Amino acid sequence: MPNKNKPFANNRPPEGSFNKKNEHQDGARKGNNDDNRKVVGYKRENYDYSPNPYAGFQCKGNLGLLFTRRYYDGINKQVLNKDAINVETPTDKGIKRDTTNHQAIYYRSRNNNIILQAKKFVATAEMPHSTIIELTTTYPGLLTGTGILHGTGHEGEAKLGLMFDHTTGLPYLPGSSVKGLLRSLFPMGDIKLAEKYKDDAAKKRKVNNIAEAEKLERKADALLLRAANKRTFIVKTIENNCITEELVDDLELSIFNGIEYIIDDKTKEKKQVNVTKRDIFFDAFPIKASKHGLLGIDFITPHTKGEFSNPTPIQFMRIEPDVTFRFEFRFEDSKKNGKTICNKNDKKKLFQEILTTIGIGAKTNVGYGQLIDSSNTRDGR
């Protein structure tokens, strides 16, 4: 609940406002409770400014709040009604034609405001006793691939979603996404899918659907080949005397499932033992912005009806190139039957190689999300 003595003490940033000269002034509010709270500079229901009511817009606060809840604060009928552009209005002196694109002006002011505020971000503190890898984005930047979408269809708004941390307001990469990406370079998922394709192919052969069966078998063979290549990649990257291609599956279970296989001395059977200390994947946060800042505007032009068929550019907000991210982990040595097959330093080396090889986030196939070594990796242990 808001503090009645401090109306906006609950971390909601004040709204921007304009004075009579159409210059921005802070959205100060008078009054000490919700009933008599007043806005200085303009009334909420009256936004009829001309020609550019949003040029001086400024609203400070949590970036996530600005991108989501505050993004549409102050919207008016002129912005909602795109048909108001190029409308003839009769006046005492004749006919006046309004050619102002209020949508483009409104959303440009919101986007520029967020980009400006993002240049002054404060990096989060490091987790104690964590292993840290610092990697830097390259051109054209990074997309988180998830978050709240802006889907009104208005001209000029940032369409794609961006993931913001609820507390700090910073764009970030969730630990679950980092974990999922790293696991994608391990072979067990491919093997499991290949087995499913083979089972489906066997069923197709029973009903004499040979063509479909052969198609599924080819997919299964391709997956098994990819799994074999992943095993080789992992072993060559770690380069120790303990890990072999046969132990890669055990390593995957240890890292991502917290499972260690041991052999019972009496029954000689393998048993699964839950590991009390599991590897932890923390969220990745930006710690250093580029000379252009933390966030910027970009466009994609998908061709859904053939090549060069009048594509519609989609505007979105991205994390800029040359922004350094801090990836944090808490590692434990992975073991099989009590013997270490991969230690903490091996895991750091492997994960850094995976992140810099395939990238992270959305649209990595067109260059986004590619990372390079910041030459500043360290182990907090």
Helices and strands as residue ranges (DSSP letters): E 17-18, E 24-25, E 29-30, E 38-39, H 63-67, G 70-72, H 77-80, G 82-84, E 87-91, E 94-98, H 102-118, E 131-137, H 175-183, H 188-206, H 210-238, G 245-247, H 248-257, E 259-263, E 270-274, E 280-281, E 285-288, E 295-300, E 314-319, E 324-330, E 334-336, E 339-342, H 344-358, G 364-366, E 371-373, E 378-379
